[in-house]
Amino acid sequence: MSYKNENHASDESAESEEPKTPFEKFLFHQRRAVEETGKALEALLPEGFREHGSEASREFIKGFRVLVDAAIAEIEKAVEEDDDDDKPATTGKTKVKVEVE
């Protein structure tokens, strides 16, 4: 239950930002509903589950970072290889004259 005290300051700052339009009021209440739902679900889960779930999320993100970094490296490698080729950009040996009206 210590999370209530930690989030109390953020609740106060959220309430001090009064929504002005009906749509902003709607969004404000929807955001609060999602926050409260998250807190309710979190309260249902044991601490060990939350701890391991958080670690699993971090590992998942690290895995995607490795994948994205490898893709970037391959793209950079392909671009460098393409830059090394000083060939003119033609599609063949024969040139065709095209008349434009």
LUMTI-294709 format. One record per residue: residue number from 0; x, y, z of N, C-alpha, C, O in turn. Coordinates in Angstrom, 3 decimals. Atoms other than C-alpha are relative to their C-alpha. Example, Ala and Ser with C-alpha at 12.3 -4.5 7.8 and 13.67 -1.06 7.14 Angstrom:
[0,[0.890,-1.190,0.000],[12.300,-4.500,7.800],[0.900,1.200,0.000],[1.936,1.181,0.665]]
[1,[-0.820,-1.190,-0.060],[13.670,-1.060,7.140],[-0.770,1.090,0.730],[-0.261,2.198,0.899]]
***
This chain:
[0,[0.805,-1.198,0.000],[0.000,0.000,0.000],[0.847,1.260,0.000],[0.313,2.367,0.058]]
[1,[-0.860,-1.174,0.002],[2.996,2.278,-0.065],[-0.082,0.757,-1.318],[0.323,1.917,-1.389]]
[2,[0.074,-0.667,1.289],[2.321,3.062,-3.716],[-0.979,1.166,0.020],[-0.857,2.080,-0.795]]
[3,[0.943,-1.112,-0.091],[-0.575,5.329,-2.686],[0.709,1.287,0.386],[0.429,2.344,-0.178]]
[4,[-0.722,-1.187,-0.428],[1.775,7.722,-0.911],[0.905,0.528,-1.105],[1.030,1.740,-1.285]]
[5,[-0.898,-0.429,1.062],[4.213,7.765,-3.821],[-0.763,0.674,-1.128],[-0.273,1.641,-1.711]]
[6,[0.770,-0.527,1.109],[1.495,8.476,-6.373],[-0.887,1.174,0.410],[-1.505,1.807,-0.446]]
[7,[0.856,-1.083,-0.469],[-0.317,11.028,-4.207],[0.439,1.341,-0.576],[-0.403,2.157,-0.950]]
[8,[-0.489,-1.262,0.551],[1.915,13.867,-5.411],[-0.374,0.132,-1.470],[-0.739,1.221,-1.914]]
[9,[0.360,-0.070,1.412],[1.264,12.983,-9.057],[-1.504,0.188,-0.150],[-1.947,0.814,-1.113]]
[10,[1.437,-0.199,0.048],[-2.489,12.833,-8.308],[-0.342,1.475,0.194],[-1.212,2.012,-0.492]]
[11,[0.263,-1.403,-0.255],[-2.405,16.361,-6.922],[0.341,0.858,-1.207],[-0.410,1.773,-1.547]]
[12,[-0.384,-0.806,1.153],[-0.549,17.740,-9.940],[-0.958,-0.240,-1.157],[-1.226,0.675,-1.935]]
[13,[0.947,0.294,1.070],[-2.976,15.986,-12.293],[-1.322,0.728,0.248],[-1.967,1.197,-0.690]]
[14,[1.239,-0.680,-0.312],[-5.933,17.482,-10.457],[0.130,1.512,-0.117],[-0.870,2.193,-0.347]]
[15,[-0.184,-1.447,0.092],[-4.428,20.977,-10.514],[-0.103,0.477,-1.439],[-0.370,1.654,-1.682]]
[16,[0.138,-0.341,1.409],[-4.462,20.900,-14.316],[-1.450,-0.232,-0.396],[-1.793,-1.297,-0.910]]
[17,[1.415,0.153,0.287],[-8.174,21.503,-14.763],[-0.251,-0.043,-1.502],[0.174,0.857,-2.226]]
[18,[0.361,0.055,1.416],[-9.474,20.366,-18.156],[-0.990,1.111,-0.325],[-1.839,1.460,0.496]]
[19,[0.809,-1.157,0.369],[-11.158,23.179,-20.038],[-1.157,-0.358,-0.923],[-2.282,0.089,-0.699]]
[20,[1.060,0.347,0.945],[-13.125,21.689,-22.921],[-0.628,-1.333,0.401],[-0.039,-2.096,1.167]]
[21,[0.622,1.306,-0.300],[-15.562,18.774,-22.735],[0.883,-1.173,-0.435],[0.942,-2.187,0.259]]
[22,[-0.866,1.080,0.455],[-13.132,16.647,-24.755],[1.182,-0.183,0.945],[1.565,-1.315,1.241]]
[23,[-1.097,0.097,-0.970],[-10.262,17.479,-22.357],[-0.485,-0.642,1.293],[0.243,-1.420,1.909]]
[24,[0.573,0.623,-1.198],[-12.545,16.534,-19.449],[-0.161,-1.499,-0.213],[0.148,-2.299,0.670]]
[25,[0.150,1.413,0.333],[-13.345,13.248,-21.183],[1.349,-0.708,0.084],[1.461,-1.758,0.717]]
[26,[-1.323,0.605,-0.017],[-9.639,12.510,-21.722],[0.558,-0.090,1.416],[1.193,-1.080,1.777]]
[27,[-0.461,-0.009,-1.378],[-8.858,13.461,-18.131],[-0.601,-1.182,0.764],[0.116,-1.898,1.463]]
[28,[0.666,1.089,-0.722],[-11.423,10.989,-16.776],[0.415,-1.366,-0.537],[0.544,-2.319,0.232]]
[29,[-0.446,1.263,0.575],[-10.354,8.255,-19.186],[1.399,-0.352,0.493],[1.676,-1.507,0.817]]
[30,[-1.358,0.238,-0.489],[-6.716,8.664,-18.148],[-0.031,-0.443,1.458],[0.678,-1.369,1.850]]
[31,[0.122,0.375,-1.416],[-7.684,8.504,-14.489],[-0.569,-1.418,0.142],[-0.143,-2.169,1.020]]
[32,[0.580,1.339,-0.046],[-9.789,5.380,-15.157],[1.064,-1.050,-0.301],[1.126,-2.087,0.360]]
[33,[-1.067,0.945,0.348],[-6.827,3.655,-16.799],[1.000,-0.113,1.144],[1.450,-1.211,1.472]]
[34,[-0.937,0.023,-1.130],[-4.543,4.647,-13.919],[-0.555,-0.824,1.155],[0.151,-1.651,1.732]]
[35,[0.609,0.723,-1.118],[-6.962,3.327,-11.314],[-0.150,-1.484,-0.312],[0.027,-2.325,0.568]]
[36,[0.092,1.410,0.399],[-7.528,0.111,-13.271],[1.360,-0.669,0.136],[1.463,-1.800,0.612]]
[37,[-1.355,0.537,-0.140],[-3.774,-0.387,-13.415],[0.360,-0.255,1.449],[0.966,-1.276,1.773]]
[38,[-0.279,0.182,-1.426],[-3.505,0.100,-9.668],[-0.768,-1.199,0.558],[-0.235,-1.961,1.364]]
[39,[0.807,1.121,-0.479],[-6.332,-2.383,-9.062],[0.603,-1.326,-0.451],[0.700,-2.268,0.336]]
[40,[-0.607,1.232,0.503],[-4.721,-5.012,-11.267],[1.332,-0.277,0.683],[1.653,-1.424,0.994]]
[41,[-1.289,0.160,-0.673],[-1.333,-4.401,-9.684],[-0.184,-0.536,1.411],[0.618,-1.343,1.883]]
[42,[0.257,0.452,-1.370],[-2.828,-4.942,-6.230],[-0.367,-1.485,0.048],[-0.176,-2.142,1.072]]
[43,[0.380,1.407,0.043],[-4.101,-8.360,-7.333],[1.197,-0.930,-0.178],[1.137,-2.102,0.194]]
[44,[-1.154,0.842,0.325],[-0.669,-9.610,-8.402],[0.995,-0.043,1.155],[1.269,0.983,1.779]]
[45,[-1.012,0.095,-1.057],[1.873,-10.920,-5.906],[1.277,0.744,-0.408],[1.550,0.922,-1.595]]
[46,[-1.227,-0.772,0.233],[5.139,-8.982,-5.565],[0.976,-0.753,-0.904],[1.570,-0.152,-1.799]]
[47,[-0.922,0.801,0.810],[7.210,-11.831,-7.062],[-0.393,-0.010,-1.467],[0.467,0.051,-2.346]]
[48,[0.481,-0.008,1.379],[5.049,-11.910,-10.170],[0.316,1.336,-0.668],[0.781,1.370,-1.807]]
[49,[-0.289,-1.334,0.557],[5.401,-8.144,-10.687],[1.486,0.162,-0.255],[1.897,0.720,-1.273]]
[50,[-1.459,-0.115,0.133],[9.147,-8.361,-10.143],[0.491,-0.759,-1.238],[1.255,-0.218,-2.038]]
[51,[-0.431,0.805,1.143],[9.632,-11.168,-12.675],[-0.618,0.505,-1.303],[0.006,0.426,-2.361]]
[52,[0.631,-0.575,1.187],[7.183,-9.580,-15.087],[0.750,1.222,-0.489],[0.918,1.414,-1.694]]
[53,[-0.781,-1.180,0.370],[9.168,-6.349,-15.014],[1.322,-0.399,-0.625],[1.749,0.195,-1.615]]
[54,[-1.277,0.471,0.540],[12.411,-8.211,-15.613],[-0.206,-0.603,-1.396],[0.618,-0.403,-2.288]]
[55,[0.298,0.570,1.315],[10.817,-10.115,-18.507],[-0.218,1.111,-1.029],[0.227,0.990,-2.170]]
[56,[0.215,-1.131,0.907],[9.713,-6.807,-20.054],[1.325,0.644,-0.401],[1.533,0.982,-1.566]]
[57,[-1.308,-0.594,0.301],[13.239,-5.403,-19.781],[0.783,-0.885,-0.973],[1.396,-0.382,-1.914]]
[58,[-0.710,0.922,0.892],[14.711,-8.515,-21.421],[-0.607,0.004,-1.396],[0.117,-0.077,-2.388]]
[59,[0.686,-0.071,1.290],[12.110,-8.346,-24.190],[0.467,1.228,-0.778],[0.754,1.142,-1.972]]
[60,[-0.447,-1.245,0.640],[13.097,-4.741,-24.931],[1.457,-0.112,-0.423],[1.822,0.320,-1.516]]
[61,[-1.410,0.180,0.352],[16.805,-5.615,-24.841],[0.148,-0.868,-1.242],[0.995,-0.597,-2.093]]
[62,[-0.035,0.870,1.168],[16.171,-8.392,-27.359],[-0.325,0.762,-1.273],[0.349,0.594,-2.289]]
[63,[0.348,-0.786,1.176],[14.466,-6.007,-29.757],[1.075,1.030,-0.329],[1.310,1.332,-1.499]]
[64,[-1.105,-0.942,0.262],[17.299,-3.497,-29.320],[1.102,-0.679,-0.800],[1.632,-0.113,-1.756]]
[65,[-1.038,0.755,0.715],[19.777,-6.156,-30.430],[-0.437,-0.212,-1.448],[0.359,-0.031,-2.370]]
[66,[0.518,0.247,1.338],[17.577,-6.992,-33.416],[0.035,1.270,-0.853],[0.470,1.231,-2.004]]
[67,[0.013,-1.269,0.734],[17.151,-3.350,-34.456],[1.427,0.470,-0.283],[1.716,0.934,-1.386]]
[68,[-1.396,-0.404,0.220],[20.865,-2.591,-33.978],[0.645,-0.828,-1.105],[1.398,-0.294,-1.919]]
[69,[-0.549,0.856,1.053],[21.768,-5.577,-36.171],[-0.550,0.404,-1.364],[0.184,0.417,-2.352]]
[70,[0.601,-0.438,1.261],[19.333,-4.408,-38.854],[0.626,1.308,-0.471],[0.897,1.477,-1.660]]
[71,[-0.638,-1.275,0.353],[20.825,-0.906,-38.753],[1.403,-0.237,-0.509],[1.813,0.374,-1.496]]
[72,[-1.367,0.303,0.424],[24.340,-2.323,-39.033],[0.011,-0.594,-1.409],[0.871,-0.252,-2.220]]
[73,[0.073,0.607,1.333],[23.333,-4.403,-42.064],[-0.354,1.045,-1.061],[0.196,1.029,-2.163]]
[74,[0.381,-1.063,0.943],[21.695,-1.406,-43.736],[1.183,0.921,-0.259],[1.456,1.275,-1.406]]
[75,[-1.179,-0.854,0.164],[24.766,0.762,-43.095],[1.066,-0.696,-0.837],[1.717,-0.065,-1.670]]
[76,[-0.969,0.782,0.762],[26.978,-2.015,-44.471],[-0.382,-0.016,-1.480],[0.475,0.154,-2.346]]
[77,[0.475,0.019,1.379],[24.842,-2.253,-47.617],[0.170,1.362,-0.664],[0.519,1.433,-1.842]]
[78,[-0.159,-1.348,0.542],[24.932,1.529,-48.089],[1.468,0.273,-0.294],[1.792,0.841,-1.337]]
[79,[-1.435,-0.196,0.221],[28.718,1.606,-47.708],[0.477,-0.779,-1.217],[1.267,-0.269,-2.012]]
[80,[-0.384,0.800,1.157],[29.105,-1.206,-50.232],[-0.514,0.640,-1.285],[0.167,0.622,-2.310]]
[81,[0.574,-0.654,1.171],[26.819,0.650,-52.628],[0.768,1.272,-0.330],[0.940,1.601,-1.504]]
[82,[-0.787,-1.216,0.215],[28.838,3.858,-52.155],[1.361,-0.320,-0.597],[1.922,0.488,-1.337]]
[83,[-1.303,0.389,0.521],[32.036,1.972,-52.955],[-0.045,-0.254,-1.501],[0.969,-0.098,-2.181]]
[84,[0.142,0.237,1.434],[30.715,1.099,-56.407],[-0.106,1.345,-0.707],[-1.063,2.090,-0.499]]
[85,[0.004,-1.272,0.729],[31.585,4.018,-58.673],[-0.535,-0.167,-1.408],[-0.144,0.580,-2.305]]
[86,[0.572,0.252,1.303],[29.616,2.664,-61.594],[-1.105,1.023,-0.267],[-1.803,1.452,0.652]]
[87,[1.106,-0.910,0.315],[27.257,4.982,-63.452],[-1.338,-0.725,0.164],[-1.424,-1.942,0.001]]
[88,[1.312,0.579,-0.231],[23.607,4.421,-62.744],[-0.721,-0.198,-1.328],[-1.501,0.658,-1.747]]
[89,[0.688,0.341,1.240],[22.456,2.759,-65.974],[-0.600,-1.378,0.145],[-0.228,-2.155,1.024]]
[90,[0.637,1.307,-0.064],[20.289,-0.209,-66.642],[0.578,-0.978,-1.014],[0.237,-2.161,-0.997]]
[91,[-0.577,0.908,0.979],[22.308,-1.617,-69.510],[1.057,0.710,-0.823],[1.388,1.869,-0.571]]
[92,[-1.067,-0.566,0.838],[24.963,-1.054,-72.166],[-0.557,0.931,-1.057],[0.125,1.868,-1.470]]
[93,[0.570,-0.787,1.077],[22.618,0.430,-74.744],[-0.871,1.114,0.539],[-1.668,0.911,1.455]]
[94,[0.822,-1.121,-0.394],[21.087,3.846,-74.391],[-1.091,0.192,-1.046],[-0.850,0.035,-2.243]]
[95,[1.133,-0.201,0.876],[17.684,4.575,-75.859],[-0.380,1.457,0.043],[-0.507,2.050,1.114]]
[96,[0.385,-1.410,0.092],[16.736,8.017,-77.084],[-1.520,0.064,0.097],[-2.223,-0.634,-0.634]]
[97,[1.437,-0.131,-0.218],[13.276,9.048,-75.869],[-0.421,1.411,-0.399],[0.167,2.397,0.043]]
[98,[0.534,-1.302,0.414],[11.310,11.838,-77.513],[-1.144,0.388,0.909],[-2.047,-0.410,1.160]]
[99,[1.030,-0.491,-0.903],[9.173,13.935,-75.209],[-0.733,1.122,-0.699],[-0.097,2.040,-1.217]]
[100,[0.798,-1.037,0.647],[6.349,16.046,-76.584],[-0.368,1.096,0.956],[-1.042,2.051,0.570]]
***
